Amino acid sequence: MARADRRASSWDELDESDVRVRANKKGSRPRTKERPAYEDAVIGRIVAVDRGRFTAVVDESSDDERLVTAVRAKQLRRTPIVAGDRVGLVGDVSGRPDTLARLVRLEPRTTLLRRSADDTDPVERVVVANADRLVIVVAAAEPEPRTGFIDRSLVAAYDAGIEPLLIITKTDLQDPSWLIEHYRALELSVLTSGAAGDGASAAEEDSLPLDQQLVDALRERLLGSVSVMLGHSGVGKSTLVNALTGAQRATGGVNAVTGRGRHTSSSALALRVPDSPAGTWIIDTPGVRSFGLAHVEPDRIVEAFDELGPAIAECPKGCTHLAEAPGCALDAWVAQGHAGQAGPERLESLRRLLSSGHEQEAESKTLGA
């Protein structure tokens, strides 16, 4: 009984200053969102990404230029790092074999080329960063060129502030005049070549040289800039890259049954153009089958169709520019010939893109209701 009284008395004498908290086994230090500035970080350009490993060129165009392999720091684990990005590196940046640096900072980007899997996918994919030019490669035949893909690529380029350039290969298989005419109203540079010469089949494209005149003309356009090569598989994109850079990127022909190219490039890779000014890079991207624009606002899509732009000022406020939109001025503008011979087809293409985005917006509102 006496022991119980003493225990009660001792409890009564305790106050909050006597309370001891057991340290958290995961660490008792207060968490902070402040991160080191890493002012001593070395700046590098990402040239390849492979399963969590990043290859960066450091001290570019100097006698000490080297390739450094790095892993991403924890605070950047959800930040997409792609070819063309400029990053800060710490740790072992010597570039020696079996060394590993740490990627701790993403430098500000000048441009960002993005796409989504399709027009209903809200998740955007970063394709490349800090590019100056988008080289859209299509074939005149085998596979047949798709103006829808070109239009989508142009929208993505204009939205990112990147200059587009259209390359048409395999012109010996089919006259590309209709395709050139389709984009004549745009300020779009077009270069053509016969990529499958001597009447060889597209399936044998691996061993076929490109027109050297095209290679020389394209090289002249790309000097001193970072350019992205984009196109479906089988159009000769990687063959062009090899001719320009001396690389050995795998090339592939076209399936004779489906008419589609074989995927040969599995990841984006930045390659330097030999004997060129500093900063001349070509980024070869994997062959794509779709280029979604879910991340692009409708007004930005319209702005990419330059020949239709002047008519938009005459549209009523809030016009969707779709076929059923009351008072839309685009139809009269095209009918009067202001958009050129390809005006009707270009307007139809614009409305297809806008319709996809409009349906996505309506579906989102329905799901949220």
C-alpha positions in Angstrom: 0.0 0.0 0.0 2.8 2.3 0.9 4.5 1.5 -2.5 1.3 2.5 -4.4 1.1 5.8 -2.5 4.7 6.6 -3.3 4.1 5.9 -7.0 1.0 8.1 -7.1 2.9 10.9 -5.4 5.7 10.7 -7.9 3.3 10.8 -10.9 1.6 13.9 -9.3 4.9 15.7 -9.2 5.7 15.2 -12.9 5.1 18.0 -15.5 5.6 18.3 -19.2 9.3 19.1 -18.8 9.8 15.5 -17.5 8.3 13.9 -20.6 10.9 12.2 -22.8 10.1 11.3 -26.4 11.8 8.3 -27.9 13.8 9.2 -31.0 12.3 8.2 -34.4 14.2 5.2 -35.7 14.1 6.7 -39.1 15.9 9.9 -37.9 15.1 12.6 -35.5 16.4 15.6 -37.5 13.7 18.0 -38.7 13.0 17.6 -42.4 13.6 20.6 -44.7 12.8 21.3 -48.4 16.0 23.3 -48.7 18.5 21.7 -51.1 22.1 22.4 -51.6 22.8 24.8 -54.5 25.7 22.7 -55.8 27.5 25.8 -57.0 30.5 23.7 -57.8 28.5 21.4 -60.1 30.0 20.7 -63.6 27.6 21.5 -66.4 27.0 18.8 -69.0 24.7 18.1 -72.0 22.7 14.9 -71.9 23.4 12.9 -75.0 21.9 9.5 -74.1 19.5 8.0 -71.5 19.5 4.2 -70.8 17.7 2.5 -67.9 18.4 5.1 -65.3 21.9 5.9 -66.5 22.5 9.3 -68.1 25.4 10.0 -70.4 26.5 13.7 -70.5 29.3 15.4 -72.5 31.3 17.7 -70.2 33.6 20.6 -71.2 32.2 20.5 -74.6 34.4 21.5 -77.6 37.5 21.8 -75.3 40.6 19.8 -75.0 39.2 18.3 -71.9 35.9 17.2 -73.4 34.7 13.8 -72.0 31.7 11.6 -71.5 30.4 11.2 -68.0 27.9 8.6 -66.8 25.6 9.7 -64.0 22.6 8.7 -61.9 19.8 11.0 -61.0 19.7 12.5 -57.5 16.7 11.6 -55.3 15.2 15.1 -55.5 15.0 14.7 -59.3 13.6 11.2 -59.5 10.2 12.5 -60.8 11.8 15.1 -63.2 12.1 13.9 -66.8 15.6 14.2 -68.0 16.0 13.8 -71.8 18.5 14.1 -74.6 19.5 17.8 -75.1 19.0 18.7 -71.4 21.8 20.7 -69.7 22.4 19.4 -66.2 24.6 19.9 -63.1 26.9 17.0 -62.1 28.8 16.4 -58.9 31.0 13.5 -57.6 33.3 11.7 -60.0 33.1 13.7 -63.2 36.4 12.4 -64.6 34.7 10.2 -67.2 37.1 7.4 -66.4 35.8 3.8 -66.9 33.6 2.4 -64.0 33.0 5.9 -62.5 29.6 7.3 -61.7 28.7 10.9 -61.1 25.5 12.3 -59.6 23.0 14.4 -61.6 21.8 17.0 -59.1 20.4 20.0 -61.1 18.4 20.6 -64.3 19.4 23.8 -66.0 16.7 26.1 -67.5 15.4 24.9 -70.8 15.2 27.1 -73.9 12.7 24.8 -75.7 10.9 21.6 -74.9 9.4 19.3 -77.5 6.5 17.3 -76.1 3.9 14.8 -77.2 1.2 12.6 -75.7 0.5 9.0 -76.6 -2.8 10.2 -78.2 -5.2 13.1 -78.1 -7.0 11.7 -75.1 -3.9 11.0 -73.0 -3.4 13.7 -70.4 0.1 12.6 -69.7 2.7 14.4 -71.7 6.0 12.9 -72.8 9.1 15.0 -73.0 10.8 14.1 -76.3 13.9 16.4 -76.3 15.0 19.6 -74.7 16.9 22.7 -76.0 16.4 22.0 -79.6 16.5 24.7 -82.3 15.0 22.8 -85.2 12.6 19.9 -85.8 13.5 17.9 -89.0 10.3 16.0 -90.0 11.2 13.1 -92.3 8.6 11.5 -94.5 8.9 9.2 -97.5 7.1 9.9 -100.8 6.1 6.2 -100.8 6.7 3.0 -98.9 5.4 4.1 -96.4 3.0 6.6 -97.8 3.3 10.1 -96.3 0.6 11.1 -93.8 -0.3 14.8 -93.8 -1.9 14.3 -90.4 1.4 13.3 -88.9 3.2 16.3 -90.5 0.5 18.7 -89.3 0.8 17.3 -85.7 4.6 17.6 -85.8 4.3 21.2 -87.1 1.9 22.1 -84.3 4.3 20.6 -81.7 7.2 22.5 -83.2 5.4 25.9 -83.3 4.1 25.3 -79.8 7.7 24.7 -78.5 9.2 27.6 -80.5 11.2 25.3 -82.7 11.8 25.9 -86.4 10.4 23.0 -88.6 12.0 21.6 -91.7 10.4 19.0 -93.9 12.5 16.3 -95.6 10.8 14.0 -98.3 12.8 10.9 -99.2 12.3 8.2 -101.8 11.1 10.7 -104.4 12.1 8.3 -107.2 9.3 6.0 -106.1 6.6 8.7 -106.3 6.3 12.3 -107.3 6.0 14.4 -104.1 4.7 17.5 -105.9 1.3 17.1 -104.3 2.8 17.0 -100.9 5.0 20.1 -101.5 1.9 21.9 -102.9 -0.1 21.0 -99.8 2.3 23.1 -97.6 3.1 25.8 -100.2 1.1 28.4 -98.3 3.3 27.9 -95.2 6.7 29.4 -94.7 8.0 25.8 -94.5 11.4 24.8 -95.9 11.3 21.5 -97.9 14.2 19.3 -99.1 13.7 16.3 -101.2 15.8 13.2 -102.2 15.5 9.8 -103.8 16.5 7.5 -100.9 15.9 4.1 -102.6 17.6 4.6 -105.9 18.2 2.2 -108.7 14.7 0.8 -108.4 15.5 -1.3 -105.4 12.7 -2.3 -103.0 12.2 -0.4 -99.8 12.9 -3.7 -97.9 16.5 -3.4 -99.0 16.9 0.2 -97.8 19.7 -0.8 -95.3 22.3 -0.9 -98.1 21.1 2.0 -100.1 22.9 5.4 -100.1 21.1 8.7 -99.8 21.4 11.4 -102.4 24.6 13.2 -101.4 23.1 16.5 -102.6 20.4 16.2 -99.9 23.0 15.3 -97.3 25.1 18.3 -98.1 22.1 20.7 -98.2 20.7 19.4 -94.9 24.1 19.6 -93.2 24.4 23.2 -94.3 21.0 24.0 -92.6 21.9 22.2 -89.4 25.3 23.8 -88.7 25.6 25.5 -85.3 22.3 24.3 -84.0 20.7 21.4 -82.2 18.3 19.6 -84.5 15.8 16.8 -83.8 15.0 14.1 -86.4 11.5 12.9 -86.3 9.7 10.4 -88.5 8.0 7.1 -88.9 10.1 4.0 -89.1 11.2 3.1 -92.6 11.4 6.6 -94.0 15.2 6.8 -94.0 15.6 8.9 -90.9 18.4 6.9 -89.3 20.1 6.5 -92.7 20.2 10.3 -92.9 21.5 10.6 -89.4 24.3 8.1 -90.2 25.2 10.0 -93.4 25.4 13.3 -91.4 27.2 12.1 -88.3 29.2 9.0 -89.4 27.3 6.9 -86.8 26.1 3.4 -87.2 22.4 3.7 -86.1 20.4 0.7 -87.2 18.3 1.2 -90.3 15.3 -0.7 -91.5 13.0 -1.1 -94.4 9.3 -1.4 -94.7 7.1 -4.5 -94.1 5.7 -5.5 -97.5 2.4 -6.6 -95.9 1.6 -3.8 -93.5 3.4 -1.0 -95.4 4.9 0.2 -92.2 8.5 0.6 -91.2 10.3 -1.5 -88.6 11.3 0.2 -85.4 15.1 0.4 -85.4 15.9 3.3 -82.9 14.9 2.4 -79.3 15.9 5.6 -77.6 16.8 9.3 -78.4 20.5 9.8 -78.9 22.4 13.1 -79.5 25.2 12.9 -82.1 27.7 15.5 -83.1 28.1 16.4 -86.8 31.8 16.0 -87.6 33.9 19.0 -88.8 31.1 21.4 -87.8 30.9 24.5 -85.5 30.6 24.0 -81.8 27.0 23.2 -80.7 26.1 21.3 -83.8 24.1 18.2 -82.7 21.5 15.9 -84.2 19.2 14.1 -81.9 17.8 10.9 -83.5 14.5 9.9 -81.9 12.8 6.5 -82.0 10.3 6.0 -84.9 6.9 7.1 -83.7 3.5 5.8 -84.8 1.5 8.6 -83.1 2.1 12.2 -82.0 -0.7 13.2 -79.6 -1.4 16.9 -78.9 -3.4 16.6 -75.7 -0.9 19.0 -74.0 -1.5 21.8 -76.6 -4.2 24.4 -76.1 -6.7 24.7 -79.0 -5.7 28.3 -79.7 -2.1 27.2 -80.1 -3.2 24.5 -82.6 -5.0 27.1 -84.7 -1.9 29.4 -84.7 0.1 26.6 -86.4 -2.0 26.9 -89.5 -0.6 30.2 -90.8 -2.7 30.4 -94.0 -5.9 30.2 -92.0 -4.9 32.6 -89.2 -6.1 35.9 -90.8 -9.7 34.5 -91.0 -9.8 33.8 -87.2 -10.1 37.5 -86.5 -13.5 37.5 -88.2 -14.8 34.6 -86.2 -17.3 35.3 -83.3 -16.0 35.3 -79.8 -15.6 31.8 -78.4 -15.7 30.2 -81.8 -14.5 26.6 -81.7 -13.7 26.7 -85.4 -15.4 23.3 -85.9 -17.6 22.5 -88.9 -20.8 23.1 -86.9 -19.6 26.3 -85.2 -22.1 29.1 -86.0 -20.5 32.1 -87.9 -17.1 30.5 -88.3 -15.2 32.6 -90.9 -12.8 29.8 -91.9 -15.1 28.2 -94.5 -15.6 31.5 -96.4 -11.9 32.3 -96.2 -11.0 28.9 -97.8 -13.8 29.1 -100.4 -12.4 32.5 -101.6 -9.0 30.8 -102.2 -7.1 32.8 -99.6 -5.6 29.6 -98.2 -4.3 28.3 -101.5 -5.3 25.1 -103.4 -4.7 22.9 -100.4 -7.0 25.2 -98.3 -9.9 22.7 -98.0 -7.6 19.8 -97.0 -5.7 22.0 -94.5 -9.0 23.2 -92.9 -10.2 19.6 -92.6 -6.9 18.7 -90.9 -7.2 21.6 -88.5 -10.7 20.6 -87.6 -9.7 16.9 -87.0 -7.1 18.1 -84.5 -9.5 20.5 -82.8 -12.3 17.9 -82.8 -10.0 15.4 -80.9 -9.2 18.0 -78.3 -12.9 19.1 -78.1 -14.1 15.5 -77.5 -11.4 15.1 -74.8 -12.6 18.3 -73.0 -16.2 17.2 -73.2 -15.4 13.8 -71.8 -13.5 15.3 -68.9 -16.4 17.5 -68.0 -18.7 14.5 -68.1 -16.5 12.5 -65.8 -16.2 15.4 -63.4 -19.9 16.0 -63.3 
